[in-house]
Amino acid sequence: MLSMFNLDGKVAVVTGANKGLGQGMALALAEAGADIVAVSRGAAEETGEKVKATGRRFHAVSADLTDGSCASDVIAEAIDALGAVNILVNNAGTIRRTPAIDFSETDWDDVMNLNLRTPFLLSQAAARFMVDNGGGKIINTVSMLSYQGGITVPSYTASKSGLLGLIRALCNEWAAKGINVNGIAPGYMATDNTQALQDDPDRNRDILARIPTGRWGKPEDLGGAAVYLASSASDYVNGTVIAVDGGWLAR
């Protein structure tokens, strides 16, 4: 049974893998046997060193994912470097915090492009390879705000709700082609994106009061879900999302 979780010989493309949740998932996939292509605008040396320490191959792609125009080039480089794309983790994202009445068009477009448009274009480019090469796994990082409205984050909520819908839509078209499209919904994780909330005494208190486990999540908490959705253990899991939230949605 444990062999179902083995990713030996697989190549995983992980966006936003230079730090935080992306790095945590990339390392978990490497520990399960996958070679890693890390896609980020910033340097990914730390991720590379940690992946190589597991004995897996590593390739870094430097790309600006803000509008997705480089999606085909990113997938092509991954295939050229490591020979395949068997797993795609659409993790890169951004957030802007402003009351909705004052929210700018620029902030709206920047968030929607990176969080929703780019994952679609990367998925499309990866699926074109996967369809002709035995299928694959696409994992999207959604959010608690795929289910809830949030406060002062209208574009983030819209993008993550849209990404949940995209998971279902792509599942309907690609499941029969051997491509599993699913998602992971992290709860409140201690990352750069949530630093403002962690630093706000009132918001931090209120958030922790609702999490049954009583703590913020850590990037490594996503590892098990990522490996499961990337492996053959999830071959009959399609169009769904695993919440890794410490129990947040249960409250």
N, C-alpha and C positions, 0 to 999 in steps of 0.2 A: 504493500500500500504506500509506503513512504516514497517508493520510486516514482509515483505519480507526480510528486512535487519537484523532481529533479529537472533542472534546466540546462544540463550539459549540452553543449552544441548549439544553444540558442543565442541569438543576438537581440539585446534589448536597447532600444532608443529611449532615453529618458530626458525630457526637457526640464530646464530649471534644476539640473542635477549638481550644480556647483555648491549648493548649500541647502540647509533646511530639509523640508519634506522630500524633495527630489533626491538629495544626496542619501537620505535614509532609505528610500526605496531602491535606489541604484545599488547600494551596498548589500541590501537583503537579496536582491536578484543575483548579484555576483556570488554571494555566499551559497546560493542554491545552484550555481553552476553557469549562469549566463555571462556572456561577454557584454560589455557595456559601451554604448555610444552616448556620451554626455553632451547635451546641447544647451548652450547658455551664451549670454552676451559677455559675461565676465569669465575670468579664469577658473578652470576646474582642476587645478593641480592637486588640491587636497583630496578631492574625490578620486582622481586618477591614482594617487599613491595608495589609497585605501583599497581600491578595486584590484590593483596589481598585487597587493599583499595577499589577496585571496587566491592568486594564481590565474586569474582571468585576464583576458585581453581587454584593452581600454583604448578608446579613441575619443578625442574631444572635438566637437564641432562648434566653432565660434559663429554665432548667428544672431541677428536682431529679429526676434519673433513678433515684433509689435504689430505687424499687419499680415503676416503669413505669406508674403510674396516669395519668401525663400523656401517654402515647404518642400517643393519638389527637389530643390538642390540639397537640402538637408538629408532627405531620404536617399538620394543618389550617392551622396558622400558616405553615408553610413554603409551602403551596400558595397561601394568601392573599397572602403577601408576594412570591413570585417566580413563581407561576403553575403550578408542577408539582413533582413529586418523581420524577425519573428514576433517581436513584442514591441509595442509602442506605448509609452506612458506619457500622456499629455498632462504634465504637471505645472509647467510655467504659468504664472499668473500675477496679477497686480490688483491693488485696491486703492481707491481714493475716498477719503472721508470728508464730506461736506453736506450740510443740510440740503435736502432735495430742492428747496425753493431757490437756493443759490448755486446749484450744481451746474458746472460749465459743460458746454458741448465738447470741448477738448477732453475733459476728464471722462465724459461718457464714452466717447469714441475710443480713447486709449484703452480703457478697461474692456470694452466689448470686443475690440479687435484682438487683443492678446488672449483674453479668457475664453472666447467663443469662436471667432473667425479662424484663428490660427489652429486650434485643435481640429476643426473640421478639415482644413486644407492639409494638415499633416496626416490625418486619418485617411483621407482620400488618396494621398500619394503612397502611403504605406499599404493600403488595401490593394492598390494596383499591382504591387509586388506580391502580396500575400495570396491573392486569388490565383496566381499562376504558380505558386510555390508551396502548396499544401496548407494554406490557411495561416492563421496567426491570432494574436491576442492584442486587443486595444483596451487600455485602461485609462480612464479620464479621472482627474482629481476634481470632484465637485465640492460641496460645502454643506454645512448646516443651513446656509442661506439658500440652498436649493429647495429647502422645505419651509423656510421662514422668511420674514421680511427684513429683519435687521433694522439698524438705526443709522442714518446718515451715509448709507452705502447703496444708493439706488442702482448704479450701474453694475456693481459687483453682484448684487442680488439677482438682477436681470440676467447677467451673463451666466451665473452658476445655475440658475433655474433653466436657462436655455440649454446649458450643457447636459443637464439631466434629460431634457427632451431629445437632444441629439443622440444620446446613448440609445434611447428606445428606437428612434427612427433608423439609425444605422444598423441596429440589431435586426430589424424587420427586413432589411435588404441584404445583409451580409451573413447572417447566421447560416443560411443554407450553402454558403460558399466556404464554410469552414473558418470564418472569422468571428471570434467572440468579442463583443463590445460591451464592456461593463464599466463600473466606476467605483471609486472609493470616496466616501464623504468623511473627511477628517473632522473631528470635533474641534474644540478650542485648543490649538497647538501653540507651544512656546516657540514662535518663529519671529522673523523680522516683521512680517505682515501684521502680527498681533501685538507688537511691542507697545503701541499706544494704549491698548486695552490693559496690558499687564501693568503699565505705569500709572494708570488711573485707579486710585484706591477704591473708589465706589464701584466702577465697572468690574474691576478685578474681584472684589468681594462678591458682587452679584453673580458673576459667571461661576465662580467656584462653588457658590451655594447651590447652584442648579446641577452640578456635575456629581453624580452619585459616588464616583471614585475619589472625589475631593482634590483633584490636581489637574493642572494643565497637561495636555498630551505632549509627547516627545516624538521627533521624527522616526525613531526606531519602532515606535508603536504601530506604524503603518506597514512594517516589513512583512508580517505574516499574511495580511490581506493581499499585498502586492504579489507575493510568491504564489499564493493560491490562485489568484485570477490570471497569472501568467503561465500557469502550469496545466498539464493535462488533467489534474484533479478537478478543474472547473470546466471541462469540455461541454457539459450540458447546462452551464450557467450563462444565460444570455440576457442582455438588456436590463440588468439590475445593478443595484448599488449596495455596497457594504459600508455601513456606518461604523467608523472607528472613533467613538465619541465619549468614551467613559460613562455612557449611559444618558447623555444629554437629552436625546430624543425621547427617552422613556419617561422623562419628567413632565 
